[in-house]
Amino acid sequence: MSYTQWLHPGSSTQLPSPRQLSRELRLGDGPELGRRRWIVGLSFFGAAMGQIVSLYQFGIVRKLPDLPIAPFDTNRVDAADYAYKRLNTPDGFLMVLTYAATAALAAAGGRRRAEQSPWLPLLLFGKTVYDVGTTAKLSREEWQETKALCLYCTLGAAASLASMLLAAPEAARAATNLIEDRR
């Protein structure tokens, strides 16, 4: 089975050409494209939160603005051991990468990708579920180690949750299409 056959099973329609894809993504409308655009925007927001944290964790800025209320103490949280233990890298940089991957999955495929490339919406939904699980785990770790939360990480986690909810309808439609194609 070729990559194209695997990614586009049972597709009886031609995939959009690059020109058509450009037009669909830039000018198209509809609820699924609207939700995908929101996911891209939320992913860019999450990546921006990761970039802000990265600036602090790499010493480019010495202190991050924070909410002056408990339980937020972003600077203490983002300097803690837990924030540097994965891949021997500050975790803000990893946030940027994971949100970029989510944005790319949301942007991939044309307007009718639930029919033409059903694995793309399913991969996007799976990635957003993974993101929500990861941010929950990291929030628990930061709390256990510091008894505080990072404002920017919490905002990124909220973006992940919203993205998961936005990805669900298209994934459900793609799953239905795959099941119907197998019959």
PAGUZA-996396 format. One record per atom (N, C-alpha, C, O, CB): x, y, z. Coordinates in steps of 0.001 Angstrom, whole numbers, padded with zeros to 6 digits, always signed. Each point is the difference from the previous one (the first is absolute). Glycine has a CB too. Example, Ala and Ser with C-alpha at 12.3 -4.5 7.8 and 13.67 -1.06 7.14 Angstrom:
PAGUZA-996396
+013190-005690+007800 -000890+001190+000000 +000900+001200+000000 +001036-000019+000665 -002928-001154+000581 +001542+002223-001966 +000820+001190+000060 -000770+001090+000730 +000509+001108+000169 +000675-001736-002314 
END
This chain:
PAGUZA-996396
+000856-001186+000000 -000856+001186+000000 +000892+001235+000000 +000901+000119+000831 -002762-001348+000402 +001617+002130-002146 +000801+001222-000087 -000439+000997+001073 -001074-000113+000591 +001390-000251-003071 +000548+001327+002701 -000310+001073+000944 -001313+000678-000374 -000847+000240+000860 +003299+000115-000446 -002617-000052-001686 -001216+000680-000453 -001229-000856+000249 -001027+000511+000446 +002358+000693-002181 -001242-002511+001453 -001139-000888+000248 -000316-000079+001491 -001168-000021+000388 +001770-001306-002433 +000441+001285+002885 -000218-000084+001443 -000643+001281+000524 -000946-000049+000787 +002915-001498-000579 -001455+002687-000647 -000486+001274+000506 -001352+000374-000583 -000752+000747+000627 +003102-000037-000341 -002671-001203-001450 -001240+000357-000682 -000793-001249-000387 -000331-000164-001175 +001424+002256+000318 -001412-002990+001821 -000675-001247-000356 -001389+000256-000570 -000728+000878+000464 +002016-002044+001322 -001632+000398-002781 -001348+000062-000554 -000358+001329-000634 -001172+000255-000277 +000552-001884+001970 +001599+002473-001926 -000304+001302-000575 -000384-000158-001465 +000815-000378-000843 +000768+001492+002455 -002826-000818-001884 -000455-000104-001381 +000133+001343-000713 -000250+000095-001202 -001338-001926+001864 +001970+002841+000058 +000152+001315-000601 +001474+000368-000052 +000805-000470+000805 -003080+001161+000029 +002599+000132-001763 +001361+000480-000163 +000337+000959+001143 -000816+000839+000382 +000658-001104-002903 +001366+000131+003059 +000455+000947+001011 +000188+001358-000659 +000258+000072-001202 +000875-001911+002536 -001258+002912-000568 +000168+001317-000614 +001431+000208-000492 +000960-000461+000617 -002765+001353+000872 +001920-000199-002598 +001323+000383-000499 +000565+001055+000946 -000747+000582+000786 +000110-001096-003215 +001945+000770+002367 +000555+001061+000839 -000724+001343-000179 -000243+000712+000974 +002441-001881-001105 -002539+001507-001120 -000705+001255-000270 -001382-000010+000666 -000400+000972+000640 +001644-000734-002834 -001967-001361+002028 -001328-000112+000598 +000102+000003+001530 -000818+000623+000677 +000007-001909-002700 +001813+000589+002563 +000193-000021+001449 +000255+001406+000532 -000558+000395+001024 +001469-002729-001183 -000071+003079-000537 +000283+001377+000389 -001290+000811+000068 -000255+000716+000968 +002533-000880-002021 -003072+000036+000016 -001261+000757-000058 -000963-000444+001102 -000607+000837+000668 +000903-000564-003151 -000438-001579+002674 -000916-000509+001031 +000394+000485+001395 -000844+000469+000763 +000422-002485-002185 +001702+001898+001743 +000444+000360+001347 -000048+001509+000242 -000313+000444+001105 +001774-002465-001113 -001156+002796-001010 +000007+001457+000185 -001387+000607-000074 -000323+000907+000767 +002592-000866-001728 -003102-000537+000034 -001265+000674-000287 -001237-000816+000371 -001108+000535+000028 +002286+000625-001849 -000998-002442+002103 -001142-000860+000292 -000677+000361+001308 +000560+000694+000848 +000552-002492-002118 -002335+001306+001408 -000710+000218+001254 -000686-001297+000409 +000151-001032-000655 -000498+003486+000112 -000385-002388+001601 -000684-001171+000520 +000462-000286+001421 +001061+000458+000424 -001278-001388-002747 -000581+000176+003045 +000300-000227+001413 +001308-000760+000244 +000721+000316+000946 -003160-000308-000559 +002756-001004-001221 +001229-000757+000243 +001245+000839-000252 +000948-000051+000783 -002161-002027-001406 +001221+002843-000455 +001141+000895-000239 +000090+001054+001100 +001097+000362+000425 -001308-000735-002909 -000932+000863+002942 +000006+000974+001092 +000617-000577+001262 +000802+000660+000661 -002833+000395-001632 +001660-002288+001308 +000575-000638+001194 +001496-000247-000190 +000785+000197+000927 -003005-001284-000427 +002615+000659-001697 +001423-000228-000256 +000787+001307+000117 +001116+000008+000518 -001700-001937-002030 +000011+003019+001035 +000686+001298+000130 +000159+000383+001474 +001038+000528+000401 -001981+000195-002631 -000086-000990+003027 +000108+000253+001432 +001105-000856+000617 +000760+000477+000843 -003207+000103-000764 +002535-001842-000497 +001043-000875+000544 +001377+000525-000372 +000900+000002+000840 -002453-001970-000980 +001739+002411-001097 +001279+000587-000398 +000297+001232+000865 +001112+000151+000507 -001426-001002-002883 -000680+001727+002543 +000206+001192+000827 +000323-000349+001443 +000904+000592+000590 -002455+000640-002077 +000828-002184+002064 +000275-000432+001374 +001376-000644+000108 +000693+000175+001003 -003146-000514-000633 +002851-000406-001401 +001329-000610+000004 +001092+001064-000070 +001018-000106+000683 -001968-001938-001783 +000740+003059+000281 +000969+001093-000053 +000057+000740+001341 +001071+000423+000437 -001485-000183-002915 -000750-000086+003128 -000029+000606+001333 +000795-000860+000982 +000815+000519+000763 -003072+000518-001252 +002020-002362+000472 +000747-000901+000883 +001499+000062-000279 +000811-000002+000926 -002810-001497-000807 +002364+001556-001406 +001416+000119-000358 +000582+001321+000504 +001149+000043+000439 -001552-001473-002467 -000382+002502+001967 +000467+001292+000522 +000240-000086+001508 +000959+000574+000518 -002225+000628-002340 +000383-001925+002521 +000207-000186+001448 +001298-000773+000231 +000758+000319+000916 -003268-000302-000497 +002765-001023-001241 +001246-000756+000105 +001214+000860-000313 +001051-000151+000624 -002300-001905-001242 +001109+002956-000344 +001107+000890-000332 +000308+000946+001154 +001165+000261+000299 -001791-000408-002716 -000405+000654+003058 +000212+000894+001151 +000727-000738+001112 +000965+000512+000566 -003038+000783-001155 +001605-002509+000905 +000648-000810+001035 +001446-000296-000399 +000900+000048+000840 -003127-001077-000208 +002449+000726-001903 +001350-000309-000487 +000956+001172+000179 +001162-000194+000355 -002168-001375-002002 +000526+002772+001407 +000850+001185+000187 +000514+000080+001438 +001157+000350+000232 -002450+000856-002027 +000442-001525+002742 +000403-000011+001411 +000927-001188+000293 +001049+000157+000625 -003223+000974-000001 +001772-002308-001081 +000758-001207+000328 +001402-000006-000614 +000887-000694+000497 -003048-000522-000348 +002366+001969-001204 +001305+000064-000644 +000779+001247+000405 +001103+000229-000496 -002046-001512-001414 +000383+002086+002804 +000718+001151+000535 -000021+001242-000864 +000780+000922+000235 +000628-002537+000866 -002276+001665-002091 -000091+001192-000849 -000742+001100+000736 +000360+001173-000105 -000324-002597-001970 -001068+001057+002819 -000648+000935+000932 +000179-000559+001404 +000029-001216+000194 -001741+001981-001941 +001831+000115+002712 +000309-000412+001376 -001233-000247+000855 +000078-000701+001009 +002003+001991-001204 -003218-000722-000196 -001213-000159+000803 -001204+000164-000915 -000045+000897-000842 +001204-000031+002934 -002133-001751-001909 -001225+000079-000792 -001100+000685+000793 -000118-000216+001206 +000764-001868-002440 -001451+002903+000577 -001168+000568+000681 -000925-001137+000440 -000102-001024-000675 +000267+003165-000697 -000821-001955+002484 -000850-001047+000556 -001216+000622+000657 -000008+001191+000310 +002001-002675+000044 -003007+000685-000146 -001145+000464+000791 +000423+000084+001458 +000652-000916+000500 -002310-000116-002126 +001308+002094+002310 +000428+000152+001394 -000921-000731+000987 -000264+000488+001099 +001245+001719-001726 -001457-003368+000218 -000893-000776+000867 +000461-001451+000045 +000610-000515-000937 -002541+002053+000396 +001616-002180+001671 +000262-001431+000110 -000979-000716-000921 -001118+000485-000174 +001961-000274+002581 -000493-001289-002978 +001189-000842+000176 +001095+000258-001034 +000861-000857-000201 -002355-000847+001178 +001482+002875-001643 +000946+000230-001085 +001337+000537+000502 +000056+000991+000729 -001986-000566-002236 +002999-001097+001105 +001372+000441+000209 +000819-000531-001178 +000803-000924+000134 -001049+000951+002435 +000016+000580-003700 +000555-000471-001262 +001513-000131+000033 +000542-000995-000481 -002453+002053-000659 +002595-000083+001693 +001461-000025-000013 +000550-001164+000815 +000968-000635-000417 -000964+003111+000138 -000594-002764+001416 +000450-001139+000809 -000300-001319-000720 +000839-000900-000035 -001221+002237+002148 -000792-001439-002673 -000395-001231-000688 +000916-000260-001210 +000491-001114-000182 -002890+001460+000939 +002618+000666-001560 +000761-000192-001232 +001501-000129+000226 +000742-000291-000938 -002504+001558-000221 +002222-001054+002402 +001403-000226+000344 +000187-001325+000747 +001131-000381+000304 -000791+002868-000201 -001427-003185+000192 +000058-001233+000791 +000623-001150-000786 +000038+000015-001231 -002059+000744+002483 +002504-001748-000521 +000644-001163-000615 -000902-000679-001033 +000464-000393-001070 +000834+000068+003178 -002583+000190-001784 -000891-000735-000892 -000037+000636-001401 -000223-000695-000992 -001157+000008+002989 +001600+002001-002074 -000111+000720-001270 +001208-000223-000913 -000004+000444-001148 -001372+001260+002324 +002399-002383-000680 +001221-000221-000785 +000338-001486-000154 +001061-000336-000528 -000228+002544+001332 -001705-003088-000358 +000384-001414+000047 -000290-000785-001272 +000558-001084-000171 -000963+001215+002573 -000433+000360-003294 -000327-000743-001217 +000961+000383-001122 +000121+001170-000362 -002545-001289+001056 +003098-000881-001230 +000964+000180-001093 +001117+000982+000355 +000662+000546-000883 -002497-001047-000720 +002037+000721+002914 +001036+000923+000457 -000161+001375-000651 +000970+000662-000366 +000583-002606+000712 -002835+002347-000475 -000376+001230-000710 -001034+000762+000818 -000878-000629+000591 +001355-000453-002829 -000413+002397+002299 -001072+000754+000647 -001338-000317-000659 -000100-000029-001226 +001722+001861+001823 -002649-002068+000214 -001266-000487-000560 -000755+001038-000824 -000892-000376-000760 +000763-001137+002691 +000439+002774-001817 -000639+001005-000850 +000278-000252-001475 -000873+000200-000844 +001070+001446+002703 +001019-002084-002169 +000352-000313-001390 -000819-001181-000518 -000394-000023-001166 +002718+000897+001566 -002577-001851+000467 -000805-001160-000385 -001460+000397-000206 -000688-000563-000851 +002252-000939+002123 -002035+002478-000485 -001357+000523-000210 -000135+000572-001408 -000994-000249-000684 +000789+000763+003144 +001192+000242-002885 -000039+000611-001327 -000107-001087-001076 -000794+000122-000933 +002160+001843+001773 -000580-003008-000710 -000016-001080-000992 -001346-000715-000035 -000528-000264-001080 +002984-000027+001411 -003013-000023+000822 -001242-000771+000010 -001168+000816-000535 -000865-000540-000690 +001723-000762+002636 -000897+002591-001640 -001074+000827-000551 +000162+000206-001505 -000992+000118-000718 +000791+001029+002931 +001440-001104-002692 +000224+000099-001446 -000510-001258-000706 -000585+000091-001079 +002599+001382+001480 -001798-002640+000198 -000492-001245-000597 -001527-000016-000039 -000587-000444-000987 +002636-000760+001811 -002689+001677+000222 -001461+000054+000021 -000512+000936-001086 -000956-000326-000704 +000959-000155+003170 +000623+001633-002603 -000408+000957-001044 +000158-000617-001390 -000868+000173-000855 +001543+001747+002344 +000419-002635-001718 +000224-000610-001312 -001069-001050-000301 -000472-000089-001134 +002942+000502+001370 -002858-001205+000758 -001067-000987-000215 -001337+000674-000292 -000785-000496-000808 +001986-001090+002323 -001459+002709-000863 -001246+000725-000259 -000001+000602-001402 -001051+000093-000633 +000846+000408+003083 +001365-000096-002933 +000090+000651-001309 +000047-000993-001158 -000277+000372-001140 +001454+001503+002250 -000833-003121-000837 +000180-000990-001071 -001331-000402-000624 -000991-000211+000698 +003035-000629+000465 -002049+000741-002472 -001176-000498-000704 -000959+001104-000397 +000051+001125+000498 +000190-003231+000750 -001110+001737-002161 -000963+000955-000534 -001262+000113+000822 -000110-000542+001100 +001015+000056-003308 -001848+001202+001645 -001274+000282+000657 -000773-001278+000302 -000721-000070+000995 +000649+002271-002162 +000218-003209+000315 -000755-001247+000151 +000891-001135+000511 -000186-001148-000404 -001344+001886-001445 +002473-000450+002710 +000963-001019+000413 -000625-001121+000819 +000560-001096+000045 +001167+002855-000072 -002857-001530+000672 -000647-001086+000745 -000431-001121-000946 -000066-001160+000405 -000723+002813+001325 +000496-001314-002990 -000336-001014-000997 +001235-000434-000789 +000184-001189-000258 -002492+002152+000094 +003146-000012-000216 +001127-000274-000891 +001217-000556+000730 +000728-000822-000557 -001557+002634-000903 +001057-001384+002680 +001175-000396+000795 -000421-000181+001455 +000451+000750+000866 +001116+000494-002435 -002423-002226+001853 -000580-000105+001342 +001013-000198+001122 -000297+000285+001160 -001678-001210-002255 +003161+000441+000761 +000992-000167+001061 +000504+001345+000525 +000439+000082+001147 +000232-002258-002180 -000724+003215+000227 +000480+001304+000473 -000828+000538+001164 +000582+000393+001011 +000230+000073-003316 -002148-000429+002212 -000769+000451+001161 +000165-000918+001213 -000011+000461+001141 -001620+000554-002719 +001785-002324+001320 +000200-000927+001110 +001359+000207+000662 +000113-000053+001225 -001603-001594-002372 +002524+001882+000334 +001316+000300+000559 -000026+001309+000789 +000592+000094+001076 +000483-001327-002983 -001760+002239+001371 -000108+001276+000715 -000693-000197+001341 +000475+000495+001022 -000548+000738-003210 -001042-001948+002192 -000709-000223+001257 +000884-000779+000979 +000075+000345+001179 -002283-000323-002409 +002871-001062+000745 +000902-000755+000875 +001103+000869+000569 +000356-000123+001172 -000849-001908-002494 +001036+002914+000488 +001068+000904+000474 -000531+000951+001055 +000689+000271+000983 +000442-000420-003211 -002351+000666+002047 -000542+000923+000994 -000333-000738+001308 +000155+000569+001081 -001081+000871-002943 +000479-002681+001775 -000228-000796+001217 +001333-000203+000729 +000079+000141+001221 -002069-001324-002298 +003028+000854+000316 +001338-000137+000570 +000447+001305+000662 +000546-000013+001104 +000012-001707-002854 -000792+002844+001073 +000386+001303+000555 -000700+000263+001326 +000629+000460+000952 -000254+000401-003270 -001663-001148+002389 -000745+000222+001248 +000555-000894+001107 +000192+000456+001127 -002263+000163-002439 +002327-001879+000998 +000572-000902+000998 +001373+000451+000460 +000315-000054+001189 -001601-001799-002203 +002102+002296+000069 +001349+000461+000340 -000046+001255+000864 +000728+000096+000987 +000126-001080-003124 -001693+001939+001782 -000057+001231+000800 -000552-000281+001400 +000416+000638+000967 -000734+000706-003075 -000612-002289+002224 -000505-000374+001328 +001120-000630+000839 +000162+000322+001177 -002480-000678-002144 +003078-000536+000348 +001108-000652+000703 +001049+001023+000432 +000484-000037+001131 -000888-002061-002457 +000751+003011+000419 +001003+001017+000331 -000502+000958+001074 +000769+000419+000866 +000123-000592-003190 -002170+000520+002275 -000566+000873+001036 +000074-000685+001362 +000317+000630+001009 -001859+000428-002708 +001248-002347+001711 +000091-000753+001266 +001443-000022+000493 +000249+000208+001187 -002220-001639-001859 +002930+001178-000233 +001415-000017+000385 +000451+001354+000534 +000676+000071+001026 -000259-001827-002750 -000792+002838+001026 +000446+001324+000466 -000587+000312+001363 +000666+000604+000841 -000475+000182-003210 -001424-001191+002593 -000624+000240+001303 +000677-000836+001085 +000274+000511+001086 -002458+000004-002227 +002455-001781+000867 +000639-000868+000996 +001378+000513+000386 +000383-000066+001168 -001651-001875-002085 +002012+002450-000050 +001364+000446+000285 +000049+001398+000609 +000847+000265+000853 -000073-001690-002728 -001664+002322+001457 +000133+001398+000408 -001185+000545+000792 +000098+001081+000581 +001287-000783-002578 -002495-001021+002032 -001248+000493+000608 -000423+001345-000607 -000558+000867+000671 +001152-002067+001466 -000303+001330-003436 -000363+001198-000762 -000266-000400-001448 +000299-001121-000413 +001093+002607+001941 -001955-000556-002288 -000290-000231-001413 +000643+001089-000847 +000208+001127+000450 -002374-002263+000151 +002475+000769-001841 +000513+000937-001000 -001196+000579-000756 -000782-000748-000585 +002991-000534+000356 -002352+002584+000238 -001101+000654-000712 +000004-000358-001483 -001044-000338-000559 +001126+002215+002211 +001076-001806-002288 +000099-000220-001446 -000293-001459-000363 -000618-000279-001027 +002307+002134+000886 -001240-002777+000991 -000278-001420-000224 -001487-000293+000181 -000572-000805-000735 +002893+000226+001513 -002945+001230+000197 -001434-000181+000246 -000807+000523-001186 -000984-000619-000405 +001363+000818+002894 +000032+000929-003040 -000677+000523-001195 +000186-000939-001194 -000927-000197-000785 +001273+002541+001633 +000840-002916-000986 +000240-000978-001056 -000863-001237+000181 -000527-000540-000972 +002856+001384+000757 -002476-001296+001460 -000846-001167+000280 -001453+000285-000369 -000685-000870-000538 +002239+000188+002392 -002023+001884-001569 -001369+000373-000369 -000166-000006-001521 -001040-000419-000508 +000850+001818+002599 +001210-000936-002817 -000043-000027-001467 -000060-001438-000503 -000699-000285-000972 +001989+002446+000878 -000566-003069+000745 -000030-001412-000389 -001385-000602+000206 -000494-000735-000856 +002916+000543+001447 -003040+000498+000528 -001339-000522+000278 -001005+000522-001028 -000810-000766-000523 +001369+000631+002977 -000507+001418-002737 -000904+000578-000996 +000238-000634-001375 -000955-000270-000728 +000906+002438+002027 +001306-002406-001655 +000316-000622-001288 -000573-001410-000087 -000523-000397-001042 +002613+001771+000913 -001994-002126+001212 -000548-001353+000003 -001509+000025-000243 -000524-000785-000791 +002346+000058+002367 -002506+001628-000894 -001449+000106-000178 -000359+000416-001422 -000994-000468-000557 +000769+001050+002976 +001033+000296-003002 -000244+000448-001375 +000310-001093-001029 -000624-000040-001061 +001154+002374+001791 +000419-003214-000432 +000383-001052-000944 -000977-001172-000001 -000056-000750-000975 +002422+001420+001302 -003127-000839+000733 -000852-001184+000148 -001047-000170-001106 -000131-001107-000521 +000482+001336+002948 -001101+000806-002812 -001039-000233-001019 +000545-000509-001340 -000585-000905-000596 -000723+002690+001699 +002400-001225-001572 +000554-000453-001275 +000542-001421+000127 -000125-000797-000930 +000695+003173+000327 +000028-002697+001745 +000498-001356+000216 -001143-001006+000012 +000135-001102-000533 +001793+002029+001833 -003044-000558-000700 -001163-000899+000019 -000509-000237-001420 -000351-001123-000362 -000272+001946+002668 +000587+000220-003092 -000448-000142-001387 +000978-000851-000808 -000422-000815-000821 -000719+003047+000976 +002442-002049+000071 +001007-000799-000701 -000117-001473+000395 +000108-000879-000855 +001429+002879+000767 -001755-002270+001357 -000154-001384+000457 -001233-000635-000639 +000043-001154-000426 +001084+001731+002609 -002207+000163-002250 -001211-000503-000651 +000275-000309-001469 -000444-001029-000509 -000980+002361+002103 +002152-000452-002276 +000342-000233-001404 +000861-001243-000178 -000208-000767-000941 +000069+003219+000548 +001105-002661+001286 +000841-001191-000086 -000826-001274+000204 +000183-000982-000719 +001773+002327+001553 -002851-001325+000131 -000849-001169+000268 -000896-000275-001197 -000144-001153-000406 +000183+001646+002877 -000639+000534-003039 -000872-000175-001169 +000788-000495-001207 -000513-000804-000778 -000982+002617+001641 +002732-001349-001033 +000825-000449-001128 +000376-001475+000129 +000232-000665-001010 +000660+002991+000783 -000831-002842+001443 +000383-001395+000234 -001169-000951-000285 +000210-001202-000166 +001446+001972+001901 -002867-000248-001792 -001185-000849-000226 -000163-000382-001419 -000946-000708-000344 -000127+001774+002219 
END
